[in-house]
Every structure is written in structure tokens, then in C-alpha cells.
Amino acid sequence: MDNLVSLWENAVKRFGDNPYIGTRSPSGAYVWVTYRDVDERVARLRSGLSRLGVGLGDAVGIIANNRLEWVIAAFATYGLGARYVPMYESELMTVCKYIVTDSAVKVLGDDTLRTIARELVETVRKNVTIDWTLRENVRILVFKLGQHWPFSLVLAPDTGDIVVFDSPDDRGKRYVKRVIVVGPEEGGTNTVRAGNEAEPENAVRLRLRETAIYVNDRRIDQAYISEEALSNEPDREILVGPDEYFVMGDNRNISKDSRNFGTVSGDLVIGQALLRFWPLSRFGLIK
């Protein structure tokens, strides 16, 4: 067998109706489940994790002692090409927090909903948002030439790119966000406000309405993020001027971005995030 997933699938085919794992009941007798029973639960959990956005290279954590669900969660995670990060209930909070942070756990399951898991919720949230790429244990390659002439003429950040920039309102802090709107070139005319065609604006008009985003009255495609990551925004309009960027995180519900601190001026942009090269388990292009 090539890997644990194919090993499990082969076992289910060969021994589907055979007893696989026994759990001791309060009376002391063992209650057995078959390979097929476990596989059905693996498939349901795998589907649920997929809907949560878990994919290749992501980390799924669990806090539990040895039990049937530990095995189910493991095979469901492996089936998505993700990493499984198990922790025992007896672990210290500091140890669990280090493990969750270091492994960039995206989904965390807990056996007893103890305080330790509740206290780790904020850590997991930070892992899920796009900001995680700037944490201390992660290294990314940033293309900076696009910010300098003459490269800026053709290589400047564009809509959909992920950029690194200095915070407009918190000196010394940097963010990694996706560009939603790029302002017009200096001196150019990009849009005309409806009903007032005689007065052109040197700005791009962006509108947030519920989960939708409109740029110059055209709804943009947000297929790159899951429905669960979208946020319900009050109806408002924002003008993005020359040499400005409107940026948002891919996890809209918890991201601090241009909705909070406004547009980002070009002089704050450091460059485009291209490649994540550490840890090796997360190696790949940043999309």
C-alpha cells in the first residue's frame, strides 16, 4: 500500500463486516463496531471537514484520550491530505497552545469541551485567517520589485493578489491580505457616478452589501473562499482613490482589514506574497 488512506480503503473492502474496534460499556462488556461502520463515520466527518475548508496540508487537531473518535478523525483527516495533530486531555494548556500554534491547526475537536479547548478558540481563529502567514514560525517569499519603477508599470499588485503591507493604524505591525480593488492611475478617470455623468470621479467605486462585493456596480466573484468564511456586511459605498488598495482577509468574519482601517496607500505595500517555504509541510504557492 502507498499510504494510510489506501491501506484503510483496502481493509474496508476485505474485512468490511468484521469487528474492528471494541469499546467497553458501563457493564464491562465490549461493544464492537465493524470496519464498514467506522468507514461510514469517516466519510461523514471527512465531508464535514471539507465543508469547513480543510484541504491539502491543513492541520486538524483533537484533544481526547484513546477512543473510537480518535481513529475516525485521523482517517477523515488523512483522506483530505491534511495533517492530524492529536493531544491528550492531560496535556498542560501551555503545551496544547504551543502545539496548536506551531502546527497551524485549522480545526480543533475536543472530547469534553473543557476549558482548555475553549481557551484555544482564539488561537485556532488566528490560524484560519490569512494573517497566519506572517507568524514567527512561517516563512514566505515576498516579491518587492513590483513596488518600484520601472517594474511597477507591469508588475504592481493587481486584484486578487495577496500582498504584505505595513498597518495603516498600528506602527510596526504587518498584514497579509488579498487585494479586492486597485485604485485608478494618478490623473486618470476610472468611473462616473450614476446620475451625474458630468462630474467624473478619479476613483473606483466599491460597494459592500451583505455577502456581496460590487466594483463599479459589477458584482465580483468570490469563489476562492467558502460560504462559511463570508461575512454579512451593512450596505455601504467606498471610493478607492489613486495609488490605493482595498484589501480583505479570506476569513471575513474575523479579519481586520480595509473595512476597519480603510484603504491602504501604495507606499505602505511591501510586496506581493508569492511562496510559502516554511514549514515544509505548508510549502507551496500562496493563492
C-alpha positions in Angstrom: 0.0 0.0 0.0 1.2 3.5 -0.8 -0.2 5.3 2.2 -2.5 5.1 5.2 -5.6 6.1 3.2 -5.2 3.3 0.6 -4.4 0.9 3.5 -7.6 1.8 5.2 -9.7 1.6 2.0 -8.3 -1.9 1.2 -9.0 -3.0 4.8 -12.7 -1.9 4.5 -13.0 -3.8 1.2 -11.5 -7.0 2.6 -12.9 -7.0 6.1 -15.9 -4.7 5.9 -18.3 -6.7 8.1 -15.6 -7.9 10.6 -15.3 -6.4 14.1 -12.7 -3.6 14.1 -12.8 -1.7 17.4 -14.4 -2.6 20.7 -15.5 -0.1 23.3 -16.1 -1.1 26.9 -19.6 -0.4 28.1 -20.5 0.6 31.7 -21.4 -3.1 32.4 -17.9 -4.1 31.4 -18.8 -5.8 28.1 -17.3 -4.7 24.9 -19.4 -3.3 22.1 -17.8 -3.8 18.7 -18.1 -1.8 15.5 -17.2 -3.1 12.1 -14.7 -1.7 9.5 -17.7 -0.6 7.4 -19.4 1.2 10.4 -16.2 3.1 11.0 -15.7 3.9 7.3 -19.2 5.4 7.1 -18.4 7.7 10.0 -15.1 8.6 8.5 -16.8 9.6 5.2 -19.3 11.8 7.0 -16.6 13.6 9.1 -14.4 13.9 6.0 -17.2 15.7 4.2 -17.8 18.0 7.1 -14.2 18.9 7.4 -14.1 19.6 3.7 -17.1 22.0 4.0 -15.1 23.8 6.7 -12.4 24.4 4.2 -9.9 21.7 5.3 -7.6 20.7 2.4 -4.2 19.5 1.4 -1.6 20.4 4.0 -4.0 21.9 6.6 -3.9 20.7 10.2 -6.8 19.2 12.2 -6.3 18.9 15.9 -8.1 16.8 18.6 -7.9 16.9 22.4 -9.0 13.4 23.6 -7.8 10.3 25.3 -7.8 7.0 23.3 -11.2 6.3 21.9 -13.0 5.4 18.7 -13.4 9.0 17.6 -9.7 9.5 17.6 -9.4 6.9 14.8 -12.3 8.2 12.9 -10.9 11.8 12.9 -7.5 10.5 11.9 -8.7 8.7 8.7 -11.1 11.5 7.8 -8.2 14.0 8.0 -5.8 11.8 6.0 -8.4 11.4 3.3 -8.2 15.1 2.7 -4.4 15.1 2.5 -4.4 17.1 5.8 -2.3 16.6 8.9 -3.6 15.1 12.1 -2.5 16.7 15.4 -3.7 14.6 18.4 -3.3 15.8 22.0 -4.2 14.1 25.3 -6.6 15.6 27.8 -3.8 15.5 30.4 -1.7 18.0 28.4 -1.0 21.3 30.0 -2.6 24.4 28.5 0.7 25.9 27.6 1.7 22.7 25.7 -1.6 22.5 23.8 -1.4 26.2 22.9 2.2 25.7 21.6 1.2 22.6 19.6 -1.9 24.3 18.1 0.1 27.4 17.2 3.2 25.6 15.9 1.2 23.2 13.7 -1.2 25.9 12.5 -4.3 23.9 13.5 -7.3 25.0 11.4 -10.0 22.9 13.0 -9.9 21.7 16.7 -12.0 18.9 18.1 -12.3 18.3 21.9 -13.7 15.3 23.7 -15.2 17.1 26.8 -15.4 20.7 25.8 -13.1 21.5 28.7 -11.8 25.0 29.4 -8.5 24.1 27.7 -10.3 23.8 24.3 -12.4 27.0 24.8 -9.3 28.9 25.7 -7.7 27.7 22.4 -10.5 29.0 20.2 -8.8 32.4 19.6 -5.6 30.6 18.7 -7.4 28.5 16.1 -9.1 31.6 14.7 -5.8 33.2 14.1 -4.6 30.1 12.3 -7.6 30.2 10.0 -7.4 33.8 8.9 -4.9 34.6 6.1 -2.8 36.6 8.7 -1.3 33.3 9.9 1.3 33.5 7.1 3.2 36.2 9.0 3.5 34.3 12.3 7.0 33.7 13.6 7.2 30.1 12.6 6.1 30.6 9.0 8.3 31.9 6.2 7.1 33.4 2.9 8.7 34.7 -0.2 7.7 38.3 -1.0 8.2 39.9 -4.4 9.1 43.5 -3.8 10.3 44.8 -7.2 6.7 45.3 -8.3 6.6 48.4 -6.0 9.5 50.1 -7.8 9.7 51.8 -11.1 10.0 50.6 -13.9 8.8 47.2 -12.6 5.7 48.8 -11.1 4.5 49.6 -14.7 3.7 45.9 -15.3 4.3 44.0 -12.0 2.4 46.1 -9.5 -0.1 44.2 -7.3 -3.4 43.6 -9.0 -6.9 42.5 -8.0 -6.8 39.0 -6.4 -3.1 39.2 -5.4 -2.1 38.7 -1.8 0.1 41.5 -0.5 2.2 42.2 2.5 1.9 45.8 3.9 2.5 47.9 6.9 -0.5 48.5 9.0 -2.1 52.0 8.4 -3.1 52.3 12.1 -0.6 50.2 14.1 3.0 51.2 13.7 5.3 48.1 13.5 2.6 45.6 12.5 2.3 44.0 9.1 -0.6 42.3 7.5 -1.1 39.7 4.7 -4.4 40.4 2.8 -6.0 39.9 -0.6 -6.4 42.9 -2.9 -10.1 43.4 -3.7 -9.8 46.7 -5.5 -6.9 48.7 -7.0 -7.4 52.4 -7.3 -7.1 54.2 -10.7 -3.8 55.6 -12.1 -3.0 59.1 -10.9 -4.8 61.6 -13.1 -6.9 59.0 -14.8 -10.7 58.8 -14.8 -12.0 55.4 -13.8 -15.7 55.7 -13.1 -18.6 58.1 -13.4 -21.2 58.2 -10.6 -24.6 57.1 -11.9 -27.0 60.1 -12.5 -24.2 62.6 -12.5 -22.3 61.9 -15.7 -21.0 65.5 -15.9 -18.8 65.0 -12.9 -16.4 62.1 -13.3 -14.6 60.7 -10.3 -10.9 59.8 -10.2 -11.7 56.7 -8.0 -13.0 53.2 -8.2 -16.4 52.8 -6.5 -16.7 49.8 -4.2 -19.9 48.7 -2.5 -20.4 46.1 0.3 -23.8 44.7 0.6 -24.5 41.6 2.8 -22.0 39.0 1.5 -21.6 40.5 -2.0 -19.0 43.0 -3.2 -19.6 45.3 -6.2 -16.9 47.2 -8.0 -18.3 49.9 -10.3 -21.7 48.3 -10.0 -20.4 44.8 -11.1 -20.6 42.0 -8.6 -17.2 40.3 -8.2 -16.6 36.6 -8.0 -15.5 35.3 -4.5 -15.3 31.6 -5.4 -11.9 31.4 -3.8 -13.4 31.4 -0.3 -16.0 29.2 1.3 -19.5 30.4 2.2 -18.7 29.9 5.9 -15.9 32.5 5.6 -18.1 35.2 4.2 -19.4 38.0 6.4 -22.7 39.8 6.3 -21.8 43.5 5.7 -24.1 46.6 6.1 -24.8 48.3 2.8 -22.1 51.0 2.3 -20.1 52.5 -0.5 -16.3 53.2 -0.5 -14.3 55.2 -3.0 -10.8 53.8 -3.7 -8.5 56.6 -5.0 -5.3 56.7 -7.0 -2.4 54.6 -5.5 -4.8 53.0 -3.0 -5.8 49.4 -2.4 -8.9 48.0 -0.7 -7.8 44.7 0.9 -9.7 42.0 2.8 -8.7 38.7 4.6 -10.1 35.5 3.3 -11.8 34.7 6.5 -14.1 37.7 6.5 -15.7 37.1 9.9 -12.5 37.6 11.9 -10.2 39.5 9.6 -9.1 43.0 10.4 -8.7 44.8 7.0 -9.8 47.8 4.9 -13.3 47.5 6.4 -11.7 48.6 9.7 -8.7 50.8 8.8 -9.7 52.0 5.3 -7.8 51.8 2.1 -4.0 51.1 2.0 -1.8 53.6 0.3 0.8 52.3 -2.2 3.7 53.5 -0.1 2.7 51.0 2.7 2.7 48.0 0.4 5.9 46.0 0.8 5.3 43.4 -2.0 3.3 40.5 -3.2 3.3 37.3 -1.2 4.2 34.5 -3.7 5.5 31.4 -2.0 5.3 29.8 1.5 8.5 27.8 2.0 8.5 27.0 5.7 7.3 24.8 7.3 7.9 22.3 4.6 4.5 20.7 5.2 3.0 24.0 4.0 5.3 24.6 1.1 3.6 26.0 -2.0 2.3 29.0 -3.9 0.2 31.5 -2.0 -3.1 31.8 -3.8 
